[in-house]
Amino acid sequence: MDVPLWLALLIVGWLGVKLARPPWWLVIVLLVGGSLVAGSFLAPVLATVVK
């Protein structure tokens, strides 16, 4: 069964919010911060750290 990555991430994110119940401001900060860092000059540095 092939599931698109965006669908899998959406389901895992939804379950994480439902089960862990983090504050909504924290979810928004992580999403916005992650997208800003992914588009910045720090992206290659973080890619090597994560690998």
Legacy VTK file of the C-alpha trace (Angstrom):
# vtk DataFile Version 3.0
C-alpha trace
ASCII
DATASET POLYDATA
POINTS 51 float
0.000 0.000 0.000
1.526 3.321 -1.088
0.652 6.300 1.073
1.781 9.784 0.010
4.258 11.411 2.379
2.049 14.466 2.914
-0.854 12.234 3.978
1.309 10.239 6.396
2.684 13.446 7.933
-0.803 14.887 8.238
-2.078 11.786 10.045
0.928 11.571 12.372
0.679 15.292 13.152
-3.042 15.071 13.840
-2.543 12.087 16.156
0.289 13.881 17.944
-1.873 16.927 18.592
-4.824 14.800 19.711
-2.822 12.537 22.023
-0.162 14.878 23.430
-2.397 17.996 23.502
0.342 20.643 23.145
-0.736 24.289 23.238
-1.737 25.648 19.814
0.812 28.457 20.005
3.597 25.865 20.296
2.341 24.007 17.221
2.224 27.258 15.239
5.694 28.328 16.407
7.179 24.963 15.405
5.526 25.016 11.979
6.468 28.612 11.176
9.947 28.277 12.651
10.609 25.057 10.770
9.550 26.529 7.465
11.670 29.645 8.042
14.759 27.611 8.960
14.249 25.291 5.959
14.425 28.279 3.618
17.380 29.957 5.289
21.140 29.524 5.033
21.005 27.197 8.065
19.281 24.427 6.094
22.495 22.742 4.830
24.007 22.884 8.314
20.954 21.285 9.877
20.821 18.660 7.116
24.326 17.484 7.967
23.531 17.468 11.695
20.357 15.438 11.201
22.117 12.880 9.014
LINES 1 52
51 0 1 2 3 4 5 6 7 8 9 10 11 12 13 14 15 16 17 18 19 20 21 22 23 24 25 26 27 28 29 30 31 32 33 34 35 36 37 38 39 40 41 42 43 44 45 46 47 48 49 50
